[in-house]
Amino acid sequence: MSAVTIIAEAGVNHNGRLDLALKLVDAAAEAGADVVKFQTFRADQLATRSAGKAEYQTRNTGTAESQLEMLKALELDDEAHLTILAHCKSRGIGFLSTPFDFVSLRLLIDGLKVERLKIGSGDLTHAPLLLEIGRSGRDLILSTGMATLDEIREALGALAFGYSGAGEPDKAKLKQAFASAAGQAVLREKVVLLHCTSDYPAPDDEINLKAMDALAATFGLPVGFSDHSRGISVAIAAVARGATMIEKHLTLDRTMPGPDHVASIEPDEFAAMVAGIRQVERALGDGEKRPMPSELKTMPIARKSIAARVPIKRGERLSADNLTVKRPGQGIAPIALWELIGRTASRDYQADDLIVEDL
């Protein structure tokens, strides 16, 4: 199987500080992530002054500031993005970011020249933004937290229409674009869906990993998992269930102030997750059931052969009374026992001799 892509979601765990953002790049690279992902937004483009915080944001950051004020403190400017991108290149790790508004989308496409984008679950219903991403021709990773299959279908329709580059949209045209053979082909080429539960941290009994199966069966696209659970076991389990991509929040210190630190894992844990994922990848194999090379040396020792239970004279009839099945497995396989019963021995056997009759 192809390698699972592991994304370290730095997100806003830099707390608006470039130095912490660069340290997160270092931590992601050292932990073995393939990609480190940030969030690109202009707070005044993202939220109104009256927008409230999500429950988890209030739980993690309190109520003293509005969502807009919280977001302003977490912004990274254009120059910071360029510095982070350059640092990712120097560390040999991929750079990825989620645009939350059109200004930020243009920064990533035109300023940073990224080839792939990530859209978070909150913007799965932002059809105009998805349409613009499709028109850009960029590959997309789309998180599906909070979404129904119908909402995902509509989102993919906006992307398919955008990728087609055809005219002005309306809801019917987006639906037609999704259903068309050309639309399906371009979605398979361009889009990865991530199953996700949009709570931070997500309760184990609401993670619903089996929903990855529904995504794959319904849309025929590569499916991964954006993990908001505590710890690393669920992410590793998702790989065993077929995830082609894993995204997990990374923090330098889970006790730092900020909305996402509590639901993130620290560098040592992230490295352990990467190691676990790579082990599961190796263990998954190709699905063909056959003896493995390492088993071949065990086979003659662990398996059994037909042997003489007691001494048998040449010409004596072979029977269930004078035959048995014992190790090693270097003789006639036990499946042939019934073919031997009733035949006459072609030679003398001592007890425990392996039977060597021609079949």
N, C-alpha and C positions, 0 to 999 in steps of 0.2 A: 504494500500500500504506500501511497505517497505520504510524505511527512506532514504531521499536524502542524499548522502554523500557530505559534504561541505569542499572544499579544499581551504585553505588560501595559495595563491601563493606568498611565500616570495621571490622566484626567486633570483635575484641579488640585491634586495632592502636593503641588508646589506652593500652594497658598499665595499665589501671585508673585512669587520670588523666582527670578531667573536662576540664581545660584542653586536653589533646591530643584528646579526643573533639570538642570544639568546633572545634578547628583542622582536624580531619578533615572536619567539616561544611563549613567554609569552602572547603577544598581541593576537595571534591566539587562544590560549587556553582560554583566558579570554573572547574573543568575541564569543566563542561557536563553533568554527570550529572543524570538526572531524579530519582533517589532516592538517599539514603544509608542504608545498613543497618547496624544494630548487632546484638549478641547479648545477650539478656536471660536471665540464669540466676542461681540460687542454688547455689553450689558444693556445699553439703551435700545439696541435692536432686538434683544431677546425677551425682555420682560417689561411690563408696564409698571408704573410706580405703585399700583394697587395689587400687583401679583403677590399672593401669599407663598409661603414656603411649603414644600412637601413635608409630610409628617416626619419622615426620617431626617430632613434638613433641620426642622425645628428641634427634634430630639437630639441632634448632634451639635447644633450651633446656637440654640436658644431662640428667643423671640425679640431680642433687643433691636435687631436690624431687619429691614425688609429683604425680600428675595433680590430686588434690584441692587440694594446696597451690598449684600453678600456677593453678588456676581461681580460688581465693580471691583471689589477687593481681590478677586480671583483672575482678573483679565491678564493676559500677556499681550504686549503690543507687537507690532509687525517686526520690529528689530529683534525682539526676543525670539520670535518664531524662526527667523533666519539663523540666529545663533544656535538655537536648538537643533535645527536641521543640519547645520554644519557639524555640530558635535556628534550627532547620530552617525554621520558619514565617517567621522574620524574613529568612532568606536565600532564600526562595522555592524550596526543594527539599523533595521528599517525604521523610518519615520512615518507616522500616521496621525491624522487628526480628524476630529468631528467638527464640521462647521454647523453652527446653529442659526445662521442668518446669511443673507445674500452677500453682504460685505465680506464676511469671513470666508464664504465660499470662493469669492474672487481672489482673496489673498492666497488661499491654498492653491488654486488653479493657476492664476496668472503670476503671483509673486513667488511661490515656492515650487511651482511646476510639479506638484505631486501627481502620481499616476493612479492612485487609489484613494478613496475616501471612505469614511465610516459615518453612518447616520445612526444616532441613538434612537431608542424606542420612542421617546417623546415626540420625535419628528416623523415617525412612520406615516402619520396622517397629513403631513405637510406636503401635499401633492405639488404645489408650485416649486418648492425647493428640490424635490425629487425630479421634477421635470427638467429643471435647470442642470442638475447633475447628469441626467441622461443626455442632454444636449451637449454637455462638455465631453462626452465620450469616455469619462473616467470609470474605472472599475469601482464597484461599491460593495461594502459590507453593511448589511442592514439588520439592525437588532429589532426583535419582534415582541418585546415585553409589552404587556397590557393589550395585545392585539388579538382580534379574531382572524380566522382564515379569510373571511371576506375583506377585512381591512388590509390584510397583507396582499390579497389579490388586487385591490385598488391601487396600493402603493406600487406594485410591480407593473400595473398598467401605465401609471404615470412615467415610470422609468422606461418602459418599452416604447411609449410614444416619444419620449425625449430622445432615446437612442435612434429612433427612426428618422428624426429631424423633419417630420412632416407637419407643416402648417400650425394652425392655432388649435389648441385643445378644447375639448369639452368632455364631460363624463362618458358619453357614449363612445367617443373616439378612443379614450384611454382603455375602455373595456375591449374594444375591437383590437387595439394594439396588443393587449395582453394575450388575446385568443389567437392571434395570427401566428402562422408558422415562423415568420421572420421575427416577430416579437419574442416567441419562445426561444428561438435560437440565440438571439442576442442576450437574453436574460441568462441562459445557461453559460454563456461566455463571460458575462460581466459581473454577475451578482452572487454573493454568498449570503445566506440567511443565518442569523444567529438566534437560537432560542434563548429566552431570557425571562427572568422574573424581576420586575421592577420594584424591588424593595431592598433596602440596604441596612443590615444584611437580610437576605431572603430566608424565610422559614423553610426548613427542610421539606415539610409536607406540602409546600406550595411550589417546589422547584419543577416537578413534573417533567423529568428528563424524557419520558416516553413521547412527549410532544415533538421531540426532534423527528421521530418516526413519521408523525403526521405531516410535518413540514416537507420532509423528503418525498413522501408518497403523493402529496397534493401538488407540489410545485416542481418536482424533479430537478431541484437546484442543490448545489453543495450546501450542507448544513453544519453549523458549529454551535458553540455554546458560550454565551456571555455570562460568566459565573459571579453571582453576588452572594453565594453561600458563605458560611463561616468555614475556615480551613481549606484544605486542598482535596479532600477525598471525592467530592462531587465532580470537580473538574476532571479528575483522573477517570472516574466512572463514565463521564460523558464521552471520553475518547474510546473507552471500551464499547460504548454503544454506537459509535460511528461518527463522532464529531470530527470534522476536518479542520476545525479552528477553535482555539480556546482563548478567550479574553478574560483577564483577571486583574482587578485593581491592585496596584502596587503602591506601598507607602514606605517612607524611610522610618516612620515611627507611628504605630497605630494610636498612640496617645496624643498626637498633635491635634491642635484645634482645626476644625474644618468639617465640611459635610460628609466626606467620603472615607476619611481615615479609618473609622471604626470598622467599616465593611471591607477593608483592604487587608492584604497580607504583607508582611515585612520581607526584606530581601532573602533571608535564610529560608523562610517558608516558600518563597517563590522558587528558589533554586531546587528545593525538595519536590515541589510540584512538577517542575520541568523534568527532573530525573524520573519521577513516577510516570509521567506521560510518555517519555521516551521508552521506558521499560514496557509499558502497555503496548505501545506501537510495535516494538519488536515481538512481543508475545502474540499479537493478533494474527500474524502470518498471512497466508494467502487463501485460507479457507479450504484448501484441498486436504482431505483426510488421507494420510499416508504415513508409513513409518518414517520418523525423523532420523537423520544420520546418527545422532547421539544414541538413539534407541537400538541401533543394529547390534551393538556390542552387548546390550542387555538381553536381546531377544533369545539367544540360545541358552542363557542361564535361567531366565524367568519362565520361559515356556516349558512345556512338557512333551514327552514322546511316549509311544507305546513300548512297554518293557515286559519282561518275564516276571510274573509274580512269584513263581516257583521254578525249579529246574524243569526244562521241557526237552524231551528226547526227539531226535529227528524222526519224522513220520507221525508224531503225536498230533492229535487234533487240537487246534488252538481254540480256546474258549474263554468265557468271562471268568472262569475259575483260575486259569493259569496265566491270564494277561492282566496288566495293570497300566496305569498312566503315572509317570514320574518325570521329574527333571533329570537331565537337561533336555532342551528342545532340539537336539541335533539329529534325531531319528525321525520315524514316521509320526506324523501329526495325529493327535487323538481322534480327529474327525474320521480317520480310516479304521477305527476299531471294529466297526460292524462289518467291514469288508474282510477283515482278517478272521473273524470268528467263523469256525467251520472248516477252515483250510487246514492243511497238514503242514507241520513245520518242515522246512527244507534243511534244517541243521539243528544241532544241539544248542540249547541256551542254558546258562546258569541264571539263578535268580538275580534280578536287576540288570541283566543284559538288555540292551536296546534291541528290539525286533528289527530285522533287516530283510524281511520278505519282499519279493517283487510284487508290486500291485498292478 
